[in-house]
Amino acid sequence: MATAIGTEGRSVYRCLIIAVLEDKSQCNFTLDVSVEDFNGLTDASVKEVVTLAHRYLLGVPPLDLDPAQKESWHFWKDLNERQE
């Protein structure tokens, strides 16, 4: 997926490329693409964009909860399990 993030002159877009490789690993990098070539690219479907967004977000580690949040989370989790 290529997303234009800026311009490099009047005829070139600086793009952020998100790629999923054959081995299912993912990477991102910048690439300068001519405006003409960029406009010739096929638009990604909503499903493709959502899939890439989910893959990207899954690679971001979660933030640890502070002690009060952990206590509250465990309380509600335990309560929910008891009601099942």
PDB file with SEQRES, HELIX, SHEET and CRYST1 records, atoms N, CA, C and O in Angstrom:
SEQRES   1 A   84  MET ALA THR ALA ILE GLY THR GLU GLY ARG SER VAL TYR          
SEQRES   2 A   84  ARG CYS LEU ILE ILE ALA VAL LEU GLU ASP LYS SER GLN          
SEQRES   3 A   84  CYS ASN PHE THR LEU ASP VAL SER VAL GLU ASP PHE ASN          
SEQRES   4 A   84  GLY LEU THR ASP ALA SER VAL LYS GLU VAL VAL THR LEU          
SEQRES   5 A   84  ALA HIS ARG TYR LEU LEU GLY VAL PRO PRO LEU ASP LEU          
SEQRES   6 A   84  ASP PRO ALA GLN LYS GLU SER TRP HIS PHE TRP LYS ASP          
SEQRES   7 A   84  LEU ASN GLU ARG GLN GLU                                      
HELIX    1 AA1 VAL A   35  ASN A   39  1                                   5    
HELIX    2 AA2 VAL A   46  LEU A   58  1                                  13    
HELIX    3 AA3 PRO A   67  GLN A   83  1                                  17    
SHEET    1 AA1 3 ALA A   2  THR A   7  0                                        
SHEET    2 AA1 3 VAL A  12  VAL A  20 -1                                        
SHEET    3 AA1 3 GLN A  26  SER A  34 -1                                        
CRYST1    1.000    1.000    1.000  90.00  90.00  90.00 P 1           1          
ATOM      1  N   MET A   1       0.854  -1.165   0.000  1.00  0.00           N  
ATOM      2  CA  MET A   1       0.000   0.000   0.000  1.00  0.00           C  
ATOM      3  C   MET A   1       0.897   1.224   0.000  1.00  0.00           C  
ATOM      4  O   MET A   1       1.869   1.277   0.754  1.00  0.00           O  
ATOM      5  N   ALA A   2       0.592   2.189  -0.819  1.00  0.00           N  
ATOM      6  CA  ALA A   2       1.349   3.434  -0.900  1.00  0.00           C  
ATOM      7  C   ALA A   2       0.455   4.593  -0.469  1.00  0.00           C  
ATOM      8  O   ALA A   2      -0.665   4.745  -0.959  1.00  0.00           O  
ATOM      9  N   THR A   3       0.958   5.398   0.442  1.00  0.00           N  
ATOM     10  CA  THR A   3       0.238   6.575   0.906  1.00  0.00           C  
ATOM     11  C   THR A   3       1.129   7.791   0.702  1.00  0.00           C  
ATOM     12  O   THR A   3       2.246   7.831   1.218  1.00  0.00           O  
ATOM     13  N   ALA A   4       0.653   8.780  -0.041  1.00  0.00           N  
ATOM     14  CA  ALA A   4       1.426  10.001  -0.241  1.00  0.00           C  
ATOM     15  C   ALA A   4       1.466  10.771   1.078  1.00  0.00           C  
ATOM     16  O   ALA A   4       0.426  11.057   1.671  1.00  0.00           O  
ATOM     17  N   ILE A   5       2.670  11.102   1.528  1.00  0.00           N  
ATOM     18  CA  ILE A   5       2.805  11.816   2.797  1.00  0.00           C  
ATOM     19  C   ILE A   5       3.405  13.205   2.616  1.00  0.00           C  
ATOM     20  O   ILE A   5       3.509  13.971   3.575  1.00  0.00           O  
ATOM     21  N   GLY A   6       3.800  13.530   1.390  1.00  0.00           N  
ATOM     22  CA  GLY A   6       4.365  14.839   1.127  1.00  0.00           C  
ATOM     23  C   GLY A   6       4.794  14.939  -0.326  1.00  0.00           C  
ATOM     24  O   GLY A   6       4.621  13.996  -1.098  1.00  0.00           O  
ATOM     25  N   THR A   7       5.352  16.080  -0.696  1.00  0.00           N  
ATOM     26  CA  THR A   7       5.820  16.261  -2.066  1.00  0.00           C  
ATOM     27  C   THR A   7       7.312  16.543  -2.061  1.00  0.00           C  
ATOM     28  O   THR A   7       7.858  17.114  -1.117  1.00  0.00           O  
ATOM     29  N   GLU A   8       7.942  16.133  -3.122  1.00  0.00           N  
ATOM     30  CA  GLU A   8       9.346  16.454  -3.372  1.00  0.00           C  
ATOM     31  C   GLU A   8       9.359  17.168  -4.716  1.00  0.00           C  
ATOM     32  O   GLU A   8       9.601  16.547  -5.751  1.00  0.00           O  
ATOM     33  N   GLY A   9       9.104  18.453  -4.702  1.00  0.00           N  
ATOM     34  CA  GLY A   9       8.955  19.192  -5.948  1.00  0.00           C  
ATOM     35  C   GLY A   9       7.519  19.085  -6.434  1.00  0.00           C  
ATOM     36  O   GLY A   9       6.640  18.606  -5.718  1.00  0.00           O  
ATOM     37  N   ARG A  10       7.295  19.539  -7.661  1.00  0.00           N  
ATOM     38  CA  ARG A  10       5.919  19.570  -8.189  1.00  0.00           C  
ATOM     39  C   ARG A  10       5.498  18.272  -8.840  1.00  0.00           C  
ATOM     40  O   ARG A  10       4.309  18.066  -9.083  1.00  0.00           O  
ATOM     41  N   SER A  11       6.444  17.388  -9.131  1.00  0.00           N  
ATOM     42  CA  SER A  11       6.080  16.205  -9.905  1.00  0.00           C  
ATOM     43  C   SER A  11       6.344  14.883  -9.185  1.00  0.00           C  
ATOM     44  O   SER A  11       6.223  13.814  -9.784  1.00  0.00           O  
ATOM     45  N   VAL A  12       6.707  14.954  -7.897  1.00  0.00           N  
ATOM     46  CA  VAL A  12       7.049  13.724  -7.164  1.00  0.00           C  
ATOM     47  C   VAL A  12       6.396  13.734  -5.789  1.00  0.00           C  
ATOM     48  O   VAL A  12       6.463  14.722  -5.059  1.00  0.00           O  
ATOM     49  N   TYR A  13       5.761  12.607  -5.449  1.00  0.00           N  
ATOM     50  CA  TYR A  13       5.218  12.400  -4.100  1.00  0.00           C  
ATOM     51  C   TYR A  13       6.199  11.579  -3.291  1.00  0.00           C  
ATOM     52  O   TYR A  13       6.773  10.613  -3.795  1.00  0.00           O  
ATOM     53  N   ARG A  14       6.395  11.962  -2.027  1.00  0.00           N  
ATOM     54  CA  ARG A  14       7.107  11.100  -1.081  1.00  0.00           C  
ATOM     55  C   ARG A  14       6.034  10.213  -0.468  1.00  0.00           C  
ATOM     56  O   ARG A  14       5.076  10.712   0.123  1.00  0.00           O  
ATOM     57  N   CYS A  15       6.190   8.902  -0.606  1.00  0.00           N  
ATOM     58  CA  CYS A  15       5.166   7.953  -0.172  1.00  0.00           C  
ATOM     59  C   CYS A  15       5.678   7.076   0.955  1.00  0.00           C  
ATOM     60  O   CYS A  15       6.870   6.781   1.041  1.00  0.00           O  
ATOM     61  N   LEU A  16       4.768   6.666   1.812  1.00  0.00           N  
ATOM     62  CA  LEU A  16       5.046   5.658   2.818  1.00  0.00           C  
ATOM     63  C   LEU A  16       4.493   4.358   2.261  1.00  0.00           C  
ATOM     64  O   LEU A  16       3.301   4.248   1.975  1.00  0.00           O  
ATOM     65  N   ILE A  17       5.366   3.383   2.110  1.00  0.00           N  
ATOM     66  CA  ILE A  17       4.988   2.085   1.563  1.00  0.00           C  
ATOM     67  C   ILE A  17       4.887   1.097   2.708  1.00  0.00           C  
ATOM     68  O   ILE A  17       5.806   0.984   3.519  1.00  0.00           O  
ATOM     69  N   ILE A  18       3.773   0.379   2.776  1.00  0.00           N  
ATOM     70  CA  ILE A  18       3.604  -0.709   3.741  1.00  0.00           C  
ATOM     71  C   ILE A  18       3.517  -1.985   2.924  1.00  0.00           C  
ATOM     72  O   ILE A  18       2.652  -2.120   2.059  1.00  0.00           O  
ATOM     73  N   ALA A  19       4.419  -2.926   3.203  1.00  0.00           N  
ATOM     74  CA  ALA A  19       4.476  -4.157   2.419  1.00  0.00           C  
ATOM     75  C   ALA A  19       4.357  -5.370   3.323  1.00  0.00           C  
ATOM     76  O   ALA A  19       4.941  -5.418   4.405  1.00  0.00           O  
ATOM     77  N   VAL A  20       3.589  -6.353   2.861  1.00  0.00           N  
ATOM     78  CA  VAL A  20       3.518  -7.658   3.513  1.00  0.00           C  
ATOM     79  C   VAL A  20       4.258  -8.613   2.579  1.00  0.00           C  
ATOM     80  O   VAL A  20       3.857  -8.805   1.431  1.00  0.00           O  
ATOM     81  N   LEU A  21       5.333  -9.204   3.075  1.00  0.00           N  
ATOM     82  CA  LEU A  21       6.185 -10.050   2.250  1.00  0.00           C  
ATOM     83  C   LEU A  21       5.669 -11.481   2.186  1.00  0.00           C  
ATOM     84  O   LEU A  21       4.766 -11.855   2.935  1.00  0.00           O  
ATOM     85  N   GLU A  22       6.246 -12.286   1.286  1.00  0.00           N  
ATOM     86  CA  GLU A  22       5.797 -13.668   1.106  1.00  0.00           C  
ATOM     87  C   GLU A  22       5.812 -14.467   2.399  1.00  0.00           C  
ATOM     88  O   GLU A  22       4.942 -15.309   2.622  1.00  0.00           O  
ATOM     89  N   ASP A  23       6.814 -14.202   3.265  1.00  0.00           N  
ATOM     90  CA  ASP A  23       6.910 -14.955   4.525  1.00  0.00           C  
ATOM     91  C   ASP A  23       5.994 -14.388   5.608  1.00  0.00           C  
ATOM     92  O   ASP A  23       6.101 -14.761   6.777  1.00  0.00           O  
ATOM     93  N   LYS A  24       5.090 -13.481   5.212  1.00  0.00           N  
ATOM     94  CA  LYS A  24       4.086 -12.844   6.083  1.00  0.00           C  
ATOM     95  C   LYS A  24       4.676 -11.782   7.008  1.00  0.00           C  
ATOM     96  O   LYS A  24       3.951 -11.187   7.806  1.00  0.00           O  
ATOM     97  N   SER A  25       5.993 -11.538   6.909  1.00  0.00           N  
ATOM     98  CA  SER A  25       6.561 -10.428   7.676  1.00  0.00           C  
ATOM     99  C   SER A  25       6.120  -9.131   7.007  1.00  0.00           C  
ATOM    100  O   SER A  25       5.670  -9.134   5.861  1.00  0.00           O  
ATOM    101  N   GLN A  26       6.251  -8.041   7.721  1.00  0.00           N  
ATOM    102  CA  GLN A  26       5.816  -6.760   7.177  1.00  0.00           C  
ATOM    103  C   GLN A  26       6.886  -5.715   7.408  1.00  0.00           C  
ATOM    104  O   GLN A  26       7.687  -5.819   8.338  1.00  0.00           O  
ATOM    105  N   CYS A  27       6.891  -4.720   6.562  1.00  0.00           N  
ATOM    106  CA  CYS A  27       7.863  -3.638   6.687  1.00  0.00           C  
ATOM    107  C   CYS A  27       7.249  -2.370   6.109  1.00  0.00           C  
ATOM    108  O   CYS A  27       6.236  -2.410   5.411  1.00  0.00           O  
ATOM    109  N   ASN A  28       7.886  -1.250   6.416  1.00  0.00           N  
ATOM    110  CA  ASN A  28       7.471  -0.002   5.793  1.00  0.00           C  
ATOM    111  C   ASN A  28       8.713   0.790   5.440  1.00  0.00           C  
ATOM    112  O   ASN A  28       9.751   0.656   6.087  1.00  0.00           O  
ATOM    113  N   PHE A  29       8.602   1.611   4.418  1.00  0.00           N  
ATOM    114  CA  PHE A  29       9.719   2.423   3.954  1.00  0.00           C  
ATOM    115  C   PHE A  29       9.170   3.571   3.132  1.00  0.00           C  
ATOM    116  O   PHE A  29       8.016   3.536   2.704  1.00  0.00           O  
ATOM    117  N   THR A  30       9.990   4.589   2.908  1.00  0.00           N  
ATOM    118  CA  THR A  30       9.562   5.701   2.057  1.00  0.00           C  
ATOM    119  C   THR A  30      10.077   5.463   0.642  1.00  0.00           C  
ATOM    120  O   THR A  30      11.099   4.809   0.435  1.00  0.00           O  
ATOM    121  N   LEU A  31       9.348   6.008  -0.319  1.00  0.00           N  
ATOM    122  CA  LEU A  31       9.698   5.867  -1.727  1.00  0.00           C  
ATOM    123  C   LEU A  31       9.180   7.098  -2.455  1.00  0.00           C  
ATOM    124  O   LEU A  31       8.035   7.506  -2.261  1.00  0.00           O  
ATOM    125  N   ASP A  32      10.024   7.688  -3.291  1.00  0.00           N  
ATOM    126  CA  ASP A  32       9.585   8.812  -4.112  1.00  0.00           C  
ATOM    127  C   ASP A  32       8.978   8.260  -5.396  1.00  0.00           C  
ATOM    128  O   ASP A  32       9.597   7.455  -6.092  1.00  0.00           O  
ATOM    129  N   VAL A  33       7.753   8.703  -5.703  1.00  0.00           N  
ATOM    130  CA  VAL A  33       7.002   8.213  -6.859  1.00  0.00           C  
ATOM    131  C   VAL A  33       6.523   9.419  -7.660  1.00  0.00           C  
ATOM    132  O   VAL A  33       6.026  10.391  -7.091  1.00  0.00           O  
ATOM    133  N   SER A  34       6.674   9.351  -8.978  1.00  0.00           N  
ATOM    134  CA  SER A  34       6.184  10.462  -9.801  1.00  0.00           C  
ATOM    135  C   SER A  34       4.663  10.572  -9.650  1.00  0.00           C  
ATOM    136  O   SER A  34       3.979   9.569  -9.445  1.00  0.00           O  
ATOM    137  N   VAL A  35       4.149  11.786  -9.751  1.00  0.00           N  
ATOM    138  CA  VAL A  35       2.711  12.015  -9.635  1.00  0.00           C  
ATOM    139  C   VAL A  35       1.979  11.184 -10.689  1.00  0.00           C  
ATOM    140  O   VAL A  35       0.936  10.594 -10.409  1.00  0.00           O  
ATOM    141  N   GLU A  36       2.530  11.142 -11.891  1.00  0.00           N  
ATOM    142  CA  GLU A  36       1.899  10.375 -12.969  1.00  0.00           C  
ATOM    143  C   GLU A  36       1.816   8.891 -12.617  1.00  0.00           C  
ATOM    144  O   GLU A  36       0.768   8.272 -12.796  1.00  0.00           O  
ATOM    145  N   ASP A  37       2.918   8.314 -12.114  1.00  0.00           N  
ATOM    146  CA  ASP A  37       2.902   6.898 -11.730  1.00  0.00           C  
ATOM    147  C   ASP A  37       1.965   6.655 -10.551  1.00  0.00           C  
ATOM    148  O   ASP A  37       1.244   5.657 -10.520  1.00  0.00           O  
ATOM    149  N   PHE A  38       1.975   7.572  -9.579  1.00  0.00           N  
ATOM    150  CA  PHE A  38       1.110   7.415  -8.407  1.00  0.00           C  
ATOM    151  C   PHE A  38      -0.355   7.398  -8.827  1.00  0.00           C  
ATOM    152  O   PHE A  38      -1.135   6.570  -8.357  1.00  0.00           O  
ATOM    153  N   ASN A  39      -0.723   8.320  -9.719  1.00  0.00           N  
ATOM    154  CA  ASN A  39      -2.116   8.391 -10.174  1.00  0.00           C  
ATOM    155  C   ASN A  39      -2.517   7.163 -10.979  1.00  0.00           C  
ATOM    156  O   ASN A  39      -3.707   6.877 -11.109  1.00  0.00           O  
ATOM    157  N   GLY A  40      -1.549   6.432 -11.521  1.00  0.00           N  
ATOM    158  CA  GLY A  40      -1.837   5.227 -12.275  1.00  0.00           C  
ATOM    159  C   GLY A  40      -1.986   3.986 -11.422  1.00  0.00           C  
ATOM    160  O   GLY A  40      -2.362   2.930 -11.931  1.00  0.00           O  
ATOM    161  N   LEU A  41      -1.699   4.090 -10.129  1.00  0.00           N  
ATOM    162  CA  LEU A  41      -1.830   2.934  -9.239  1.00  0.00           C  
ATOM    163  C   LEU A  41      -3.300   2.596  -9.007  1.00  0.00           C  
ATOM    164  O   LEU A  41      -4.155   3.481  -8.996  1.00  0.00           O  
ATOM    165  N   THR A  42      -3.578   1.333  -8.826  1.00  0.00           N  
ATOM    166  CA  THR A  42      -4.928   0.888  -8.500  1.00  0.00           C  
ATOM    167  C   THR A  42      -5.228   1.234  -7.047  1.00  0.00           C  
ATOM    168  O   THR A  42      -4.384   1.030  -6.175  1.00  0.00           O  
ATOM    169  N   ASP A  43      -6.419   1.752  -6.781  1.00  0.00           N  
ATOM    170  CA  ASP A  43      -6.812   2.047  -5.405  1.00  0.00           C  
ATOM    171  C   ASP A  43      -7.000   0.751  -4.632  1.00  0.00           C  
ATOM    172  O   ASP A  43      -7.505  -0.233  -5.173  1.00  0.00           O  
ATOM    173  N   ALA A  44      -6.597   0.750  -3.378  1.00  0.00           N  
ATOM    174  CA  ALA A  44      -6.825  -0.404  -2.516  1.00  0.00           C  
ATOM    175  C   ALA A  44      -8.290  -0.422  -2.090  1.00  0.00           C  
ATOM    176  O   ALA A  44      -8.913   0.624  -1.909  1.00  0.00           O  
ATOM    177  N   SER A  45      -8.819  -1.616  -1.936  1.00  0.00           N  
ATOM    178  CA  SER A  45     -10.197  -1.733  -1.453  1.00  0.00           C  
ATOM    179  C   SER A  45     -10.231  -1.425   0.041  1.00  0.00           C  
ATOM    180  O   SER A  45      -9.198  -1.466   0.711  1.00  0.00           O  
ATOM    181  N   VAL A  46     -11.395  -1.124   0.553  1.00  0.00           N  
ATOM    182  CA  VAL A  46     -11.547  -0.859   1.986  1.00  0.00           C  
ATOM    183  C   VAL A  46     -11.073  -2.083   2.781  1.00  0.00           C  
ATOM    184  O   VAL A  46     -10.402  -1.939   3.804  1.00  0.00           O  
ATOM    185  N   LYS A  47     -11.420  -3.281   2.313  1.00  0.00           N  
ATOM    186  CA  LYS A  47     -11.015  -4.506   3.010  1.00  0.00           C  
ATOM    187  C   LYS A  47      -9.493  -4.614   3.074  1.00  0.00           C  
ATOM    188  O   LYS A  47      -8.949  -4.986   4.114  1.00  0.00           O  
ATOM    189  N   GLU A  48      -8.794  -4.295   1.979  1.00  0.00           N  
ATOM    190  CA  GLU A  48      -7.328  -4.352   1.966  1.00  0.00           C  
ATOM    191  C   GLU A  48      -6.726  -3.334   2.930  1.00  0.00           C  
ATOM    192  O   GLU A  48      -5.771  -3.639   3.644  1.00  0.00           O  
ATOM    193  N   VAL A  49      -7.281  -2.135   2.950  1.00  0.00           N  
ATOM    194  CA  VAL A  49      -6.772  -1.096   3.848  1.00  0.00           C  
ATOM    195  C   VAL A  49      -6.979  -1.502   5.308  1.00  0.00           C  
ATOM    196  O   VAL A  49      -6.078  -1.337   6.131  1.00  0.00           O  
ATOM    197  N   VAL A  50      -8.156  -2.028   5.632  1.00  0.00           N  
ATOM    198  CA  VAL A  50      -8.442  -2.454   7.007  1.00  0.00           C  
ATOM    199  C   VAL A  50      -7.516  -3.610   7.407  1.00  0.00           C  
ATOM    200  O   VAL A  50      -7.004  -3.631   8.527  1.00  0.00           O  
ATOM    201  N   THR A  51      -7.301  -4.560   6.507  1.00  0.00           N  
ATOM    202  CA  THR A  51      -6.406  -5.689   6.795  1.00  0.00           C  
ATOM    203  C   THR A  51      -4.996  -5.196   7.085  1.00  0.00           C  
ATOM    204  O   THR A  51      -4.374  -5.637   8.052  1.00  0.00           O  
ATOM    205  N   LEU A  52      -4.482  -4.283   6.258  1.00  0.00           N  
ATOM    206  CA  LEU A  52      -3.145  -3.742   6.498  1.00  0.00           C  
ATOM    207  C   LEU A  52      -3.087  -2.957   7.800  1.00  0.00           C  
ATOM    208  O   LEU A  52      -2.099  -3.041   8.529  1.00  0.00           O  
ATOM    209  N   ALA A  53      -4.132  -2.197   8.101  1.00  0.00           N  
ATOM    210  CA  ALA A  53      -4.158  -1.444   9.358  1.00  0.00           C  
ATOM    211  C   ALA A  53      -4.130  -2.393  10.549  1.00  0.00           C  
ATOM    212  O   ALA A  53      -3.419  -2.144  11.522  1.00  0.00           O  
ATOM    213  N   HIS A  54      -4.891  -3.471  10.482  1.00  0.00           N  
ATOM    214  CA  HIS A  54      -4.897  -4.448  11.580  1.00  0.00           C  
ATOM    215  C   HIS A  54      -3.524  -5.092  11.734  1.00  0.00           C  
ATOM    216  O   HIS A  54      -3.035  -5.250  12.853  1.00  0.00           O  
ATOM    217  N   ARG A  55      -2.903  -5.463  10.627  1.00  0.00           N  
ATOM    218  CA  ARG A  55      -1.564  -6.068  10.699  1.00  0.00           C  
ATOM    219  C   ARG A  55      -0.570  -5.105  11.329  1.00  0.00           C  
ATOM    220  O   ARG A  55       0.268  -5.503  12.138  1.00  0.00           O  
ATOM    221  N   TYR A  56      -0.669  -3.838  10.952  1.00  0.00           N  
ATOM    222  CA  TYR A  56       0.237  -2.836  11.509  1.00  0.00           C  
ATOM    223  C   TYR A  56       0.001  -2.674  13.010  1.00  0.00           C  
ATOM    224  O   TYR A  56       0.948  -2.662  13.796  1.00  0.00           O  
ATOM    225  N   LEU A  57      -1.260  -2.550  13.399  1.00  0.00           N  
ATOM    226  CA  LEU A  57      -1.586  -2.349  14.814  1.00  0.00           C  
ATOM    227  C   LEU A  57      -1.200  -3.553  15.663  1.00  0.00           C  
ATOM    228  O   LEU A  57      -0.806  -3.393  16.818  1.00  0.00           O  
ATOM    229  N   LEU A  58      -1.308  -4.757  15.105  1.00  0.00           N  
ATOM    230  CA  LEU A  58      -0.916  -5.946  15.857  1.00  0.00           C  
ATOM    231  C   LEU A  58       0.580  -5.974  16.139  1.00  0.00           C  
ATOM    232  O   LEU A  58       1.026  -6.667  17.053  1.00  0.00           O  
ATOM    233  N   GLY A  59       1.351  -5.232  15.369  1.00  0.00           N  
ATOM    234  CA  GLY A  59       2.788  -5.164  15.586  1.00  0.00           C  
ATOM    235  C   GLY A  59       3.196  -4.147  16.637  1.00  0.00           C  
ATOM    236  O   GLY A  59       4.366  -4.081  17.013  1.00  0.00           O  
ATOM    237  N   VAL A  60       2.248  -3.357  17.114  1.00  0.00           N  
ATOM    238  CA  VAL A  60       2.530  -2.340  18.130  1.00  0.00           C  
ATOM    239  C   VAL A  60       2.300  -2.962  19.499  1.00  0.00           C  
ATOM    240  O   VAL A  60       1.197  -3.431  19.781  1.00  0.00           O  
ATOM    241  N   PRO A  61       3.323  -2.976  20.358  1.00  0.00           N  
ATOM    242  CA  PRO A  61       3.138  -3.604  21.672  1.00  0.00           C  
ATOM    243  C   PRO A  61       2.148  -2.828  22.545  1.00  0.00           C  
ATOM    244  O   PRO A  61       2.096  -1.599  22.483  1.00  0.00           O  
ATOM    245  N   PRO A  62       1.367  -3.541  23.354  1.00  0.00           N  
ATOM    246  CA  PRO A  62       0.411  -2.857  24.227  1.00  0.00           C  
ATOM    247  C   PRO A  62       1.125  -2.125  25.372  1.00  0.00           C  
ATOM    248  O   PRO A  62       2.214  -2.516  25.793  1.00  0.00           O  
ATOM    249  N   LEU A  63       0.507  -1.090  25.848  1.00  0.00           N  
ATOM    250  CA  LEU A  63       1.003  -0.335  26.981  1.00  0.00           C  
ATOM    251  C   LEU A  63       0.591  -1.054  28.262  1.00  0.00           C  
ATOM    252  O   LEU A  63      -0.567  -1.447  28.405  1.00  0.00           O  
ATOM    253  N   ASP A  64       1.515  -1.225  29.181  1.00  0.00           N  
ATOM    254  CA  ASP A  64       1.173  -1.859  30.452  1.00  0.00           C  
ATOM    255  C   ASP A  64       0.209  -0.977  31.238  1.00  0.00           C  
ATOM    256  O   ASP A  64       0.333   0.248  31.247  1.00  0.00           O  
ATOM    257  N   LEU A  65      -0.744  -1.614  31.890  1.00  0.00           N  
ATOM    258  CA  LEU A  65      -1.675  -0.887  32.744  1.00  0.00           C  
ATOM    259  C   LEU A  65      -0.980  -0.513  34.046  1.00  0.00           C  
ATOM    260  O   LEU A  65      -0.083  -1.217  34.509  1.00  0.00           O  
ATOM    261  N   ASP A  66      -1.405   0.602  34.628  1.00  0.00           N  
ATOM    262  CA  ASP A  66      -0.867   0.941  35.944  1.00  0.00           C  
ATOM    263  C   ASP A  66      -1.577   0.045  36.970  1.00  0.00           C  
ATOM    264  O   ASP A  66      -2.584  -0.576  36.631  1.00  0.00           O  
ATOM    265  N   PRO A  67      -1.084  -0.039  38.210  1.00  0.00           N  
ATOM    266  CA  PRO A  67      -1.648  -0.972  39.203  1.00  0.00           C  
ATOM    267  C   PRO A  67      -3.156  -0.829  39.415  1.00  0.00           C  
ATOM    268  O   PRO A  67      -3.850  -1.840  39.523  1.00  0.00           O  
ATOM    269  N   ALA A  68      -3.678   0.387  39.478  1.00  0.00           N  
ATOM    270  CA  ALA A  68      -5.116   0.575  39.693  1.00  0.00           C  
ATOM    271  C   ALA A  68      -5.919   0.056  38.496  1.00  0.00           C  
ATOM    272  O   ALA A  68      -6.979  -0.545  38.672  1.00  0.00           O  
ATOM    273  N   GLN A  69      -5.420   0.285  37.298  1.00  0.00           N  
ATOM    274  CA  GLN A  69      -6.109  -0.210  36.114  1.00  0.00           C  
ATOM    275  C   GLN A  69      -6.086  -1.743  36.074  1.00  0.00           C  
ATOM    276  O   GLN A  69      -7.084  -2.372  35.725  1.00  0.00           O  
ATOM    277  N   LYS A  70      -4.948  -2.339  36.433  1.00  0.00           N  
ATOM    278  CA  LYS A  70      -4.848  -3.801  36.461  1.00  0.00           C  
ATOM    279  C   LYS A  70      -5.847  -4.392  37.448  1.00  0.00           C  
ATOM    280  O   LYS A  70      -6.517  -5.381  37.150  1.00  0.00           O  
ATOM    281  N   GLU A  71      -5.941  -3.782  38.614  1.00  0.00           N  
ATOM    282  CA  GLU A  71      -6.868  -4.267  39.639  1.00  0.00           C  
ATOM    283  C   GLU A  71      -8.302  -4.208  39.130  1.00  0.00           C  
ATOM    284  O   GLU A  71      -9.067  -5.157  39.299  1.00  0.00           O  
ATOM    285  N   SER A  72      -8.663  -3.089  38.506  1.00  0.00           N  
ATOM    286  CA  SER A  72     -10.009  -2.933  37.970  1.00  0.00           C  
ATOM    287  C   SER A  72     -10.258  -3.936  36.853  1.00  0.00           C  
ATOM    288  O   SER A  72     -11.335  -4.529  36.792  1.00  0.00           O  
ATOM    289  N   TRP A  73      -9.302  -4.135  35.984  1.00  0.00           N  
ATOM    290  CA  TRP A  73      -9.451  -5.078  34.873  1.00  0.00           C  
ATOM    291  C   TRP A  73      -9.661  -6.497  35.407  1.00  0.00           C  
ATOM    292  O   TRP A  73     -10.543  -7.218  34.939  1.00  0.00           O  
ATOM    293  N   HIS A  74      -8.844  -6.894  36.393  1.00  0.00           N  
ATOM    294  CA  HIS A  74      -8.981  -8.233  36.967  1.00  0.00           C  
ATOM    295  C   HIS A  74     -10.339  -8.392  37.672  1.00  0.00           C  
ATOM    296  O   HIS A  74     -10.960  -9.452  37.592  1.00  0.00           O  
ATOM    297  N   PHE A  75     -10.792  -7.342  38.357  1.00  0.00           N  
ATOM    298  CA  PHE A  75     -12.086  -7.400  39.035  1.00  0.00           C  
ATOM    299  C   PHE A  75     -13.192  -7.704  38.026  1.00  0.00           C  
ATOM    300  O   PHE A  75     -13.979  -8.627  38.235  1.00  0.00           O  
ATOM    301  N   TRP A  76     -13.261  -6.941  36.939  1.00  0.00           N  
ATOM    302  CA  TRP A  76     -14.319  -7.116  35.945  1.00  0.00           C  
ATOM    303  C   TRP A  76     -14.166  -8.425  35.184  1.00  0.00           C  
ATOM    304  O   TRP A  76     -15.164  -9.054  34.831  1.00  0.00           O  
ATOM    305  N   LYS A  77     -12.945  -8.839  34.930  1.00  0.00           N  
ATOM    306  CA  LYS A  77     -12.708 -10.115  34.243  1.00  0.00           C  
ATOM    307  C   LYS A  77     -13.194 -11.267  35.121  1.00  0.00           C  
ATOM    308  O   LYS A  77     -13.887 -12.165  34.641  1.00  0.00           O  
ATOM    309  N   ASP A  78     -12.832 -11.244  36.406  1.00  0.00           N  
ATOM    310  CA  ASP A  78     -13.257 -12.301  37.332  1.00  0.00           C  
ATOM    311  C   ASP A  78     -14.777 -12.317  37.481  1.00  0.00           C  
ATOM    312  O   ASP A  78     -15.388 -13.386  37.482  1.00  0.00           O  
ATOM    313  N   LEU A  79     -15.384 -11.149  37.605  1.00  0.00           N  
ATOM    314  CA  LEU A  79     -16.829 -11.062  37.730  1.00  0.00           C  
ATOM    315  C   LEU A  79     -17.511 -11.645  36.491  1.00  0.00           C  
ATOM    316  O   LEU A  79     -18.483 -12.391  36.606  1.00  0.00           O  
ATOM    317  N   ASN A  80     -17.005 -11.308  35.328  1.00  0.00           N  
ATOM    318  CA  ASN A  80     -17.575 -11.813  34.069  1.00  0.00           C  
ATOM    319  C   ASN A  80     -17.444 -13.333  34.002  1.00  0.00           C  
ATOM    320  O   ASN A  80     -18.382 -14.007  33.576  1.00  0.00           O  
ATOM    321  N   GLU A  81     -16.315 -13.881  34.408  1.00  0.00           N  
ATOM    322  CA  GLU A  81     -16.107 -15.334  34.359  1.00  0.00           C  
ATOM    323  C   GLU A  81     -17.039 -16.057  35.317  1.00  0.00           C  
ATOM    324  O   GLU A  81     -17.502 -17.159  35.022  1.00  0.00           O  
ATOM    325  N   ARG A  82     -17.318 -15.444  36.466  1.00  0.00           N  
ATOM    326  CA  ARG A  82     -18.229 -16.065  37.436  1.00  0.00           C  
ATOM    327  C   ARG A  82     -19.671 -16.091  36.935  1.00  0.00           C  
ATOM    328  O   ARG A  82     -20.444 -16.980  37.293  1.00  0.00           O  
ATOM    329  N   GLN A  83     -20.029 -15.110  36.105  1.00  0.00           N  
ATOM    330  CA  GLN A  83     -21.401 -15.015  35.603  1.00  0.00           C  
ATOM    331  C   GLN A  83     -21.631 -15.938  34.401  1.00  0.00           C  
ATOM    332  O   GLN A  83     -22.779 -16.170  34.022  1.00  0.00           O  
ATOM    333  N   GLU A  84     -20.579 -16.458  33.806  1.00  0.00           N  
ATOM    334  CA  GLU A  84     -20.739 -17.340  32.638  1.00  0.00           C  
ATOM    335  C   GLU A  84     -21.118 -18.706  33.015  1.00  0.00           C  
ATOM    336  O   GLU A  84     -21.289 -19.561  32.147  1.00  0.00           O  
TER     337      GLU A  84                                                      
END                                                                             
